[in-house]
Amino acid sequence: FIKSLNTGEQADAVLPACTLVRAKPETGRWHQIRRHAYRIGMPVIGDSEHGDSRANRWWRRNMGLNRLALHCFSLDIRIRASAANEKKVVDNDEITNILAPLPEEFSAVLRRSELQDLWE
């Protein structure tokens, strides 16, 4: 059994030891972005399972990043009518976009890395 994984990616900025990437998963597999990054030799910073422990330690000590450097800032969800909400008619094709601001810890790291302009 082979699972198909598709993730579109775009390099937004490159620093000497890392690349800021905007990933758009086309499928929904567990740890998909982390696994793809690892497979191409560019593990996600802070990833204790698929990452580089030396690089993770450097980012913790020097940049104050104490978590996985992965953030979902935009999510599209298809809204479907449900039995609990029978009176409200919802078009099966209606899509809601949810935005999540960048956590302050990430913003601080981006400022220190001079990459903040990419997220403003």
N, CA, C and O atoms as a MOPAC input file, in Angstrom:
PM7 MOZYME 1SCF
protein

 N      0.84600 1    -1.17600 1     0.00000 1
 C      0.00000 1     0.00000 1     0.00000 1
 C      0.88900 1     1.23500 1     0.00000 1
 O      1.67600 1     1.43400 1     0.92500 1
 N      0.77000 1     2.05000 1    -1.01100 1
 C      1.57300 1     3.26400 1    -1.13100 1
 C      0.66600 1     4.46900 1    -0.97200 1
 O     -0.36400 1     4.57000 1    -1.63800 1
 N      1.04600 1     5.38100 1    -0.09200 1
 C      0.28500 1     6.61100 1     0.10300 1
 C      0.85800 1     7.68800 1    -0.79500 1
 O      2.06800 1     7.90800 1    -0.82100 1
 N     -0.00400 1     8.35000 1    -1.52000 1
 C      0.42300 1     9.44100 1    -2.37900 1
 C      0.46200 1    10.72700 1    -1.56200 1
 O     -0.50100 1    11.05900 1    -0.87000 1
 N      1.57100 1    11.44700 1    -1.64300 1
 C      1.73000 1    12.70900 1    -0.92900 1
 C      2.04000 1    13.80400 1    -1.92800 1
 O      2.93500 1    13.65800 1    -2.76100 1
 N      1.31500 1    14.88400 1    -1.85000 1
 C      1.56800 1    16.02700 1    -2.72000 1
 C      1.61500 1    17.28900 1    -1.88300 1
 O      0.67600 1    17.59200 1    -1.14700 1
 N      2.70900 1    18.02100 1    -1.99800 1
 C      2.83800 1    19.29800 1    -1.32000 1
 C      3.49800 1    20.26300 1    -2.28500 1
 O      4.62300 1    20.03300 1    -2.72700 1
 N      2.80600 1    21.34100 1    -2.61200 1
 C      3.41600 1    22.39400 1    -3.41600 1
 C      4.19100 1    23.29500 1    -2.48000 1
 O      3.72300 1    23.59000 1    -1.38000 1
 N      5.36800 1    23.73800 1    -2.89200 1
 C      6.14600 1    24.60600 1    -2.03100 1
 C      6.76700 1    25.73600 1    -2.82400 1
 O      6.99300 1    25.63000 1    -4.03000 1
 N      7.04000 1    26.82700 1    -2.11300 1
 C      7.63000 1    28.00500 1    -2.73100 1
 C      8.63200 1    28.56600 1    -1.73600 1
 O      8.27300 1    28.83300 1    -0.58900 1
 N      9.88000 1    28.75000 1    -2.14800 1
 C     10.89200 1    29.32800 1    -1.26300 1
 C     10.70200 1    30.83700 1    -1.24600 1
 O     10.85900 1    31.49600 1    -2.27400 1
 N     10.36300 1    31.38700 1    -0.08200 1
 C     10.14600 1    32.82500 1     0.04400 1
 C     11.42500 1    33.57100 1     0.38800 1
 O     11.58300 1    34.73200 1     0.00900 1
 N     12.33300 1    32.93000 1     1.09400 1
 C     13.59500 1    33.56500 1     1.46500 1
 C     14.59100 1    32.47700 1     1.83000 1
 O     14.22100 1    31.41000 1     2.32000 1
 N     15.85900 1    32.76600 1     1.58300 1
 C     16.90600 1    31.80200 1     1.90300 1
 C     17.95800 1    32.50300 1     2.75200 1
 O     18.48500 1    33.54400 1     2.35800 1
 N     18.26200 1    31.94300 1     3.90300 1
 C     19.35000 1    32.40300 1     4.75900 1
 C     20.47100 1    31.38000 1     4.61800 1
 O     20.24400 1    30.30300 1     4.06700 1
 N     21.68600 1    31.68900 1     5.10300 1
 C     22.78800 1    30.73900 1     4.93200 1
 C     22.47700 1    29.31300 1     5.37800 1
 O     22.92600 1    28.36300 1     4.73800 1
 N     21.72400 1    29.14300 1     6.45100 1
 C     21.49900 1    27.79100 1     6.96100 1
 C     20.04700 1    27.34800 1     6.91100 1
 O     19.72600 1    26.27000 1     7.41100 1
 N     19.15700 1    28.14300 1     6.32400 1
 C     17.75300 1    27.74100 1     6.29300 1
 C     17.00800 1    28.45600 1     5.17000 1
 O     17.49700 1    29.43200 1     4.60200 1
 N     15.83400 1    27.95800 1     4.86800 1
 C     14.98100 1    28.52500 1     3.83000 1
 C     13.58100 1    28.69100 1     4.39000 1
 O     13.03900 1    27.76800 1     4.99800 1
 N     12.99200 1    29.86500 1     4.18900 1
 C     11.60800 1    30.09600 1     4.58300 1
 C     10.73500 1    29.65500 1     3.42100 1
 O     10.87000 1    30.16800 1     2.31000 1
 N      9.84300 1    28.70800 1     3.67100 1
 C      9.04900 1    28.09300 1     2.60800 1
 C      7.56700 1    28.25400 1     2.89100 1
 O      7.12100 1    28.12600 1     4.03100 1
 N      6.81100 1    28.53700 1     1.84100 1
 C      5.35200 1    28.52800 1     1.92500 1
 C      4.89600 1    27.21900 1     1.28800 1
 O      5.04900 1    27.02800 1     0.08100 1
 N      4.33600 1    26.32100 1     2.09200 1
 C      3.89900 1    25.00800 1     1.60200 1
 C      2.38400 1    24.98000 1     1.47800 1
 O      1.67100 1    25.52700 1     2.31900 1
 N      1.90300 1    24.34400 1     0.43300 1
 C      0.46700 1    24.19100 1     0.20800 1
 C      0.16600 1    22.71300 1    -0.00900 1
 O      0.20600 1    22.22900 1    -1.14000 1
 N     -0.13300 1    21.99700 1     1.07100 1
 C     -0.42800 1    20.56600 1     0.92300 1
 C     -1.64600 1    20.34200 1     0.02500 1
 O     -2.67800 1    20.99200 1     0.19000 1
 N     -1.51400 1    19.43200 1    -0.91000 1
 C     -2.62000 1    19.10400 1    -1.81000 1
 C     -3.35900 1    17.85900 1    -1.33800 1
 O     -4.47100 1    17.58000 1    -1.78600 1
 N     -2.73900 1    17.12100 1    -0.43900 1
 C     -3.37000 1    15.95700 1     0.17500 1
 C     -3.28300 1    16.16400 1     1.67900 1
 O     -2.63900 1    17.11300 1     2.12600 1
 N     -3.89100 1    15.33200 1     2.44500 1
 C     -3.90300 1    15.52100 1     3.88800 1
 C     -3.34100 1    14.34900 1     4.65000 1
 O     -4.08300 1    13.65700 1     5.34700 1
 N     -2.06100 1    14.10900 1     4.53800 1
 C     -1.42000 1    12.99500 1     5.23700 1
 C     -0.78100 1    13.48000 1     6.53300 1
 O     -0.40700 1    14.64700 1     6.65100 1
 N     -0.65900 1    12.58100 1     7.49800 1
 C     -0.08000 1    12.87300 1     8.79800 1
 C      1.38200 1    13.28600 1     8.64900 1
 O      2.15800 1    12.55800 1     8.03100 1
 N      1.77200 1    14.41700 1     9.19200 1
 C      3.14500 1    14.94800 1     9.16800 1
 C      3.65000 1    15.17400 1     7.74300 1
 O      4.85600 1    15.11900 1     7.50200 1
 N      2.76500 1    15.42200 1     6.81800 1
 C      3.12200 1    15.51000 1     5.40300 1
 C      4.20600 1    16.54600 1     5.11100 1
 O      5.20200 1    16.22600 1     4.46300 1
 N      4.03200 1    17.76300 1     5.57100 1
 C      5.01200 1    18.81800 1     5.28900 1
 C      6.35100 1    18.46100 1     5.92500 1
 O      7.39800 1    18.61500 1     5.29600 1
 N      6.32500 1    17.99100 1     7.15100 1
 C      7.55300 1    17.62600 1     7.85600 1
 C      8.28600 1    16.50000 1     7.13100 1
 O      9.50800 1    16.54900 1     6.98900 1
 N      7.56100 1    15.50300 1     6.67900 1
 C      8.18600 1    14.37600 1     5.97800 1
 C      8.76100 1    14.79800 1     4.63000 1
 O      9.86000 1    14.38200 1     4.26600 1
 N      8.02600 1    15.61700 1     3.89400 1
 C      8.53300 1    16.07200 1     2.59500 1
 C      9.79700 1    16.90600 1     2.77100 1
 O     10.76800 1    16.72700 1     2.03500 1
 N      9.79000 1    17.81200 1     3.73700 1
 C     10.96500 1    18.64900 1     3.97800 1
 C     12.17300 1    17.78000 1     4.34100 1
 O     13.27600 1    18.00600 1     3.84400 1
 N     11.96200 1    16.80600 1     5.19200 1
 C     13.04000 1    15.90100 1     5.59700 1
 C     13.58600 1    15.12500 1     4.39500 1
 O     14.79900 1    14.98800 1     4.24000 1
 N     12.69500 1    14.62400 1     3.55600 1
 C     13.10500 1    13.80700 1     2.40100 1
 C     13.94500 1    14.57800 1     1.39500 1
 O     14.78000 1    13.98900 1     0.70900 1
 N     13.73700 1    15.89300 1     1.29600 1
 C     14.54400 1    16.67500 1     0.34900 1
 C     15.74900 1    17.32000 1     1.03900 1
 O     16.41600 1    18.18100 1     0.46400 1
 N     16.02000 1    16.89600 1     2.27300 1
 C     17.20000 1    17.37600 1     2.98300 1
 C     17.04400 1    18.74500 1     3.61400 1
 O     18.04000 1    19.40700 1     3.90300 1
 N     15.81200 1    19.18000 1     3.83200 1
 C     15.55700 1    20.48600 1     4.43900 1
 C     14.53600 1    20.33700 1     5.56600 1
 O     13.41300 1    20.82700 1     5.44500 1
 N     14.91000 1    19.66700 1     6.66300 1
 C     13.94500 1    19.42500 1     7.73500 1
 C     13.44000 1    20.72200 1     8.36000 1
 O     14.13600 1    21.73700 1     8.36100 1
 N     12.23400 1    20.67100 1     8.88500 1
 C     11.63100 1    21.81800 1     9.54900 1
 C     12.37500 1    22.06200 1    10.86200 1
 O     12.63100 1    21.12700 1    11.62100 1
 N     12.71600 1    23.31200 1    11.12000 1
 C     13.40600 1    23.66200 1    12.36000 1
 C     12.50800 1    23.32300 1    13.54700 1
 O     11.30900 1    23.60300 1    13.53400 1
 N     13.09700 1    22.72500 1    14.55800 1
 C     12.35800 1    22.36700 1    15.76100 1
 C     11.68700 1    21.01100 1    15.69300 1
 O     11.04100 1    20.59500 1    16.65500 1
 N     11.82400 1    20.31300 1    14.57900 1
 C     11.19500 1    18.99900 1    14.42300 1
 C     12.07200 1    17.94600 1    15.09300 1
 O     13.12700 1    17.58500 1    14.57100 1
 N     11.63400 1    17.45700 1    16.24700 1
 C     12.43600 1    16.48600 1    16.99200 1
 C     12.38000 1    15.08900 1    16.38400 1
 O     13.25800 1    14.26900 1    16.65100 1
 N     11.37500 1    14.80500 1    15.58000 1
 C     11.23900 1    13.47500 1    14.97900 1
 C     11.92700 1    13.37000 1    13.61800 1
 O     12.62700 1    12.39400 1    13.34700 1
 N     11.72800 1    14.37200 1    12.76600 1
 C     12.26900 1    14.32200 1    11.40300 1
 C     13.36200 1    15.36900 1    11.17800 1
 O     13.81700 1    15.54700 1    10.04800 1
 N     13.78300 1    16.05500 1    12.22500 1
 C     14.67600 1    17.19700 1    12.05300 1
 C     16.13500 1    16.93500 1    12.35100 1
 O     16.57100 1    15.79300 1    12.50000 1
 N     16.87400 1    18.02500 1    12.43400 1
 C     18.30800 1    18.02200 1    12.68700 1
 C     18.52400 1    18.55000 1    14.10700 1
 O     18.30000 1    19.73200 1    14.36700 1
 N     18.95400 1    17.68800 1    15.01900 1
 C     19.05900 1    18.08100 1    16.43100 1
 C     20.06200 1    19.21300 1    16.65400 1
 O     19.83500 1    20.06900 1    17.50800 1
 N     21.17000 1    19.23400 1    15.90000 1
 C     22.14700 1    20.32800 1    16.04900 1
 C     21.55100 1    21.64700 1    15.60100 1
 O     21.71300 1    22.66200 1    16.27900 1
 N     20.86600 1    21.64900 1    14.47400 1
 C     20.23800 1    22.88400 1    13.98600 1
 C     19.13900 1    23.33500 1    14.94400 1
 O     19.00900 1    24.52700 1    15.22200 1
 N     18.35600 1    22.39500 1    15.44300 1
 C     17.28900 1    22.73600 1    16.39100 1
 C     17.86500 1    23.39500 1    17.64300 1
 O     17.32300 1    24.38200 1    18.14100 1
 N     18.96500 1    22.84000 1    18.14400 1
 C     19.61700 1    23.39100 1    19.33300 1
 C     20.10400 1    24.81500 1    19.05400 1
 O     19.94800 1    25.69400 1    19.90200 1
 N     20.69600 1    25.05600 1    17.86900 1
 C     21.17700 1    26.39400 1    17.51100 1
 C     20.01700 1    27.39100 1    17.49900 1
 O     20.13900 1    28.48300 1    18.05300 1
 N     18.89700 1    27.02900 1    16.87500 1
 C     17.74500 1    27.93100 1    16.80200 1
 C     17.14400 1    28.18300 1    18.18300 1
 O     16.64800 1    29.27600 1    18.45300 1
 N     17.18700 1    27.19000 1    19.04600 1
 C     16.70200 1    27.38400 1    20.42600 1
 C     17.59700 1    28.37700 1    21.16700 1
 O     17.10900 1    29.33600 1    21.76400 1
 N     18.88900 1    28.14500 1    21.12500 1
 C     19.84200 1    28.96600 1    21.88500 1
 C     20.01500 1    30.36900 1    21.31700 1
 O     20.05800 1    31.34000 1    22.07200 1
 N     20.11300 1    30.48500 1    20.01300 1
 C     20.45600 1    31.76300 1    19.39700 1
 C     19.26700 1    32.59800 1    18.94800 1
 O     19.36700 1    33.82200 1    18.86200 1
 N     18.15500 1    31.95800 1    18.66300 1
 C     16.99900 1    32.69500 1    18.15500 1
 C     15.78000 1    32.59100 1    19.06500 1
 O     14.76300 1    33.23700 1    18.81000 1
 N     15.86700 1    31.78800 1    20.12000 1
 C     14.75600 1    31.67700 1    21.06200 1
 C     13.56900 1    30.89000 1    20.54500 1
 O     12.45700 1    31.04100 1    21.05100 1
 N     13.78800 1    30.05000 1    19.54100 1
 C     12.69300 1    29.26200 1    18.97500 1
 C     12.60000 1    27.93200 1    19.71600 1
 O     13.45400 1    27.06100 1    19.55400 1
 N     11.56900 1    27.78600 1    20.51800 1
 C     11.42100 1    26.60900 1    21.37700 1
 C     10.29200 1    25.69600 1    20.94100 1
 O      9.71800 1    24.98400 1    21.76400 1
 N      9.97000 1    25.70700 1    19.66900 1
 C      8.87500 1    24.86400 1    19.18000 1
 C      9.10100 1    24.55200 1    17.70300 1
 O     10.04100 1    25.05500 1    17.08900 1
 N      8.25200 1    23.73700 1    17.15300 1
 C      8.30000 1    23.40800 1    15.73700 1
 C      8.03300 1    24.67200 1    14.91700 1
 O      7.05500 1    25.37700 1    15.16800 1
 N      8.88000 1    24.95500 1    13.95800 1
 C      8.74700 1    26.16100 1    13.13900 1
 C      7.80700 1    25.90000 1    11.96400 1
 O      8.19600 1    25.97900 1    10.79800 1
 N      6.57600 1    25.59200 1    12.30400 1
 C      5.56100 1    25.29000 1    11.30500 1
 C      4.27000 1    25.94400 1    11.76500 1
 O      3.85100 1    25.76200 1    12.90900 1
 N      3.63700 1    26.70500 1    10.87900 1
 C      2.42200 1    27.42600 1    11.26200 1
 C      1.43500 1    27.41000 1    10.10700 1
 O      1.79900 1    27.71800 1     8.97200 1
 N      0.20100 1    27.05800 1    10.38800 1
 C     -0.86600 1    27.11300 1     9.38700 1
 C     -1.53300 1    28.47500 1     9.51800 1
 O     -2.26700 1    28.71900 1    10.47600 1
 N     -1.28000 1    29.36500 1     8.55900 1
 C     -1.86700 1    30.70700 1     8.66400 1
 C     -3.15500 1    30.84100 1     7.87700 1
 O     -3.88300 1    31.81700 1     8.05900 1
 N     -3.45600 1    29.89200 1     7.01100 1
 C     -4.68900 1    29.96200 1     6.23000 1
 C     -5.21600 1    28.55100 1     6.00100 1
 O     -4.47500 1    27.64500 1     5.62100 1
 N     -6.52000 1    28.38700 1     6.24200 1
 C     -7.14500 1    27.07900 1     6.08300 1
 C     -8.50200 1    27.26600 1     5.42100 1
 O     -9.32700 1    28.04400 1     5.89900 1
 N     -8.73300 1    26.56200 1     4.33300 1
 C    -10.03100 1    26.58100 1     3.65600 1
 C    -10.82100 1    25.35700 1     4.09000 1
 O    -10.33300 1    24.22900 1     4.00600 1
 N    -12.05400 1    25.58700 1     4.55900 1
 C    -12.90900 1    24.49500 1     5.01700 1
 C    -14.21100 1    24.52300 1     4.24100 1
 O    -14.86700 1    25.55900 1     4.13600 1
 N    -14.57400 1    23.36900 1     3.69700 1
 C    -15.84500 1    23.24700 1     2.98800 1
 C    -16.94900 1    23.05600 1     4.02300 1
 O    -16.88000 1    22.14400 1     4.84700 1
 N    -17.96800 1    23.91800 1     3.98200 1
 C    -19.08900 1    23.85900 1     4.92100 1
 C    -20.17600 1    22.96900 1     4.32400 1
 O    -20.58300 1    23.15600 1     3.17800 1
 N    -20.63400 1    22.01300 1     5.10200 1
 C    -21.69700 1    21.10200 1     4.65800 1
 C    -22.87700 1    21.20500 1     5.61500 1
 O    -22.70200 1    21.41300 1     6.81500 1
 N    -24.07700 1    21.05700 1     5.06900 1
 C    -25.27800 1    21.04300 1     5.90900 1
 C    -25.23700 1    19.78800 1     6.76700 1
 O    -24.78400 1    18.73900 1     6.30800 1
 N    -25.70200 1    19.88400 1     8.00300 1
 C    -25.69500 1    18.71700 1     8.88500 1
 C    -27.08600 1    18.47200 1     9.43900 1
 O    -27.95000 1    19.34800 1     9.38700 1
 N    -27.29400 1    17.28200 1     9.96500 1
 C    -28.58900 1    16.92900 1    10.55200 1
 C    -28.90500 1    17.83800 1    11.73000 1
 O    -30.07200 1    18.12900 1    11.99100 1
 N    -27.88000 1    18.29000 1    12.44100 1
 C    -28.09300 1    19.15800 1    13.59600 1
 C    -28.51800 1    20.56100 1    13.18200 1
 O    -29.01900 1    21.33000 1    14.00300 1
 N    -28.32300 1    20.88900 1    11.93300 1
 C    -28.61800 1    22.23600 1    11.46300 1
 C    -29.52600 1    22.15700 1    10.24100 1
 O    -29.25000 1    22.79500 1     9.22500 1
 N    -30.59700 1    21.38900 1    10.32600 1
 C    -31.46600 1    21.12700 1     9.17500 1
 C    -32.15200 1    22.37600 1     8.64200 1
 O    -32.40100 1    22.47300 1     7.44000 1
 N    -32.45900 1    23.32900 1     9.50500 1
 C    -33.21800 1    24.50900 1     9.08200 1
 C    -32.38300 1    25.47000 1     8.24700 1
 O    -32.92600 1    26.21300 1     7.43000 1
 N    -31.08100 1    25.46200 1     8.44400 1
 C    -30.22300 1    26.35400 1     7.68200 1
 C    -29.73900 1    25.61700 1     6.43600 1
 O    -29.15300 1    24.53900 1     6.53300 1
 N    -29.98300 1    26.19400 1     5.28700 1
 C    -29.54800 1    25.57800 1     4.03600 1
 C    -28.14700 1    26.08700 1     3.71900 1
 O    -27.91200 1    27.29300 1     3.63700 1
 N    -27.23400 1    25.15800 1     3.54300 1
 C    -25.85900 1    25.50700 1     3.22500 1
 C    -25.50400 1    24.85700 1     1.90400 1
 O    -25.68400 1    23.65200 1     1.72700 1
 N    -25.00000 1    25.65400 1     0.97900 1
 C    -24.56000 1    25.13900 1    -0.31600 1
 C    -23.34700 1    24.23700 1    -0.08300 1
 O    -22.40400 1    24.64000 1     0.59900 1
 N    -23.35800 1    23.04100 1    -0.63000 1
 C    -22.25100 1    22.09900 1    -0.44700 1
 C    -20.92200 1    22.62100 1    -0.97900 1
 O    -19.86800 1    22.10200 1    -0.61100 1
 N    -20.95300 1    23.63400 1    -1.83400 1
 C    -19.72000 1    24.17400 1    -2.38600 1
 C    -19.21700 1    25.39800 1    -1.62100 1
 O    -18.21800 1    25.99900 1    -2.01600 1
 N    -19.89100 1    25.77400 1    -0.53900 1
 C    -19.48000 1    26.95000 1     0.22200 1
 C    -18.18500 1    26.65600 1     0.97000 1
 O    -18.08600 1    25.66900 1     1.69900 1
 N    -17.19500 1    27.52400 1     0.78100 1
 C    -15.90000 1    27.34700 1     1.43100 1
 C    -15.63500 1    28.53900 1     2.34100 1
 O    -15.80100 1    29.69000 1     1.93800 1
 N    -15.22400 1    28.25300 1     3.56100 1
 C    -14.87400 1    29.29100 1     4.52100 1
 C    -13.36400 1    29.30300 1     4.68600 1
 O    -12.74000 1    28.25400 1     4.84300 1
 N    -12.77700 1    30.50300 1     4.64800 1
 C    -11.33900 1    30.65000 1     4.83800 1
 C    -11.08200 1    31.15000 1     6.25400 1
 O    -11.65000 1    32.15700 1     6.67600 1
 N    -10.23300 1    30.44800 1     6.97700 1
 C     -9.87200 1    30.82100 1     8.34000 1
 C     -8.40900 1    31.25100 1     8.34000 1
 O     -7.54500 1    30.53900 1     7.82900 1
 N     -8.14100 1    32.41800 1     8.91500 1
 C     -6.77800 1    32.93400 1     9.00800 1
 C     -6.32800 1    32.92700 1    10.46200 1
 O     -7.09900 1    33.27300 1    11.35800 1
 N     -5.08200 1    32.53300 1    10.69500 1
 C     -4.50700 1    32.52400 1    12.04400 1
 C     -3.24700 1    33.38300 1    12.02600 1
 O     -2.32300 1    33.10900 1    11.26000 1
 N     -3.20100 1    34.41100 1    12.85500 1
 C     -2.01000 1    35.26500 1    12.86400 1
 C     -0.77400 1    34.48300 1    13.29300 1
 O     -0.86300 1    33.47100 1    13.98800 1
 N      0.36000 1    34.97100 1    12.86700 1
 C      1.62300 1    34.34400 1    13.22100 1
 C      1.86100 1    34.50300 1    14.72300 1
 O      1.72800 1    35.61100 1    15.24200 1
 N      2.21000 1    33.42600 1    15.43600 1
 C      2.48400 1    33.54000 1    16.87100 1
 C      3.63500 1    34.51800 1    17.12900 1
 O      4.54500 1    34.63700 1    16.30800 1
 N      3.59500 1    35.20400 1    18.24400 1
 C      4.62700 1    36.19400 1    18.57700 1
 C      6.02400 1    35.58000 1    18.55900 1
 O      6.97800 1    36.23200 1    18.13400 1
 N      6.15500 1    34.33900 1    19.01200 1
 C      7.46800 1    33.68800 1    19.00700 1
 C      8.03900 1    33.62100 1    17.58500 1
 O      9.23100 1    33.85200 1    17.38200 1
 N      7.19100 1    33.30700 1    16.61000 1
 C      7.64400 1    33.26700 1    15.21700 1
 C      7.95600 1    34.66500 1    14.70800 1
 O      8.96100 1    34.86700 1    14.02700 1
 N      7.11100 1    35.62100 1    15.02800 1
 C      7.35300 1    37.00300 1    14.59600 1
 C      8.69300 1    37.50300 1    15.11700 1
 O      9.44200 1    38.15300 1    14.38900 1
 N      8.99500 1    37.20100 1    16.38000 1
 C     10.26300 1    37.62800 1    16.97400 1
 C     11.44700 1    36.99700 1    16.24200 1
 O     12.44500 1    37.66900 1    15.98200 1
 N     11.34200 1    35.72200 1    15.91300 1
 C     12.41600 1    35.03900 1    15.18200 1
 C     12.57400 1    35.64800 1    13.79300 1
 O     13.69700 1    35.85900 1    13.33500 1
 N     11.46900 1    35.93000 1    13.12500 1
 C     11.54400 1    36.53600 1    11.79400 1
 C     12.16700 1    37.92500 1    11.86000 1
 O     12.93500 1    38.29900 1    10.97300 1
 N     11.84600 1    38.69600 1    12.90100 1
 C     12.46000 1    40.02500 1    13.05700 1
 C     13.96700 1    39.88900 1    13.24300 1
 O     14.74200 1    40.61500 1    12.62200 1
 N     14.37800 1    38.95700 1    14.09800 1
 C     15.81500 1    38.75200 1    14.33000 1
 C     16.51800 1    38.25700 1    13.06400 1
 O     17.70500 1    38.51700 1    12.87100 1
 N     15.79700 1    37.55500 1    12.21500 1
 C     16.36500 1    37.02600 1    10.96800 1
 C     16.19700 1    37.99500 1     9.80700 1
 O     16.59400 1    37.69000 1     8.68300 1
 N     15.61200 1    39.15900 1    10.07000 1
 C     15.33200 1    40.18100 1     9.05400 1
 C     14.41600 1    39.65000 1     7.95700 1
 O     14.58600 1    39.98600 1     6.78500 1
 N     13.43900 1    38.81600 1     8.33800 1
 C     12.48000 1    38.25200 1     7.38900 1
 C     11.05300 1    38.70900 1     7.67500 1
 O     10.12000 1    38.23100 1     7.03000 1
 N     10.86300 1    39.61900 1     8.62300 1
 C      9.52100 1    40.03800 1     9.04200 1
 C      8.69500 1    40.58700 1     7.88400 1
 O      7.48300 1    40.37400 1     7.84200 1
 N      9.32100 1    41.28500 1     6.95000 1
 C      8.57900 1    41.88200 1     5.82900 1
 C      7.79800 1    40.85500 1     5.02700 1
 O      6.79400 1    41.20200 1     4.40500 1
 N      8.22700 1    39.61500 1     5.02600 1
 C      7.52600 1    38.58200 1     4.26600 1
 C      6.16100 1    38.26200 1     4.84900 1
 O      5.30600 1    37.72400 1     4.14500 1
 N      5.93400 1    38.57800 1     6.11600 1
 C      4.69100 1    38.20300 1     6.78900 1
 C      3.81700 1    39.38700 1     7.14200 1
 O      2.75200 1    39.19500 1     7.72900 1
 N      4.21300 1    40.58800 1     6.81400 1
 C      3.39700 1    41.75900 1     7.15200 1
 C      2.40700 1    42.06700 1     6.06700 1
 O      1.63900 1    43.02200 1     6.18500 1

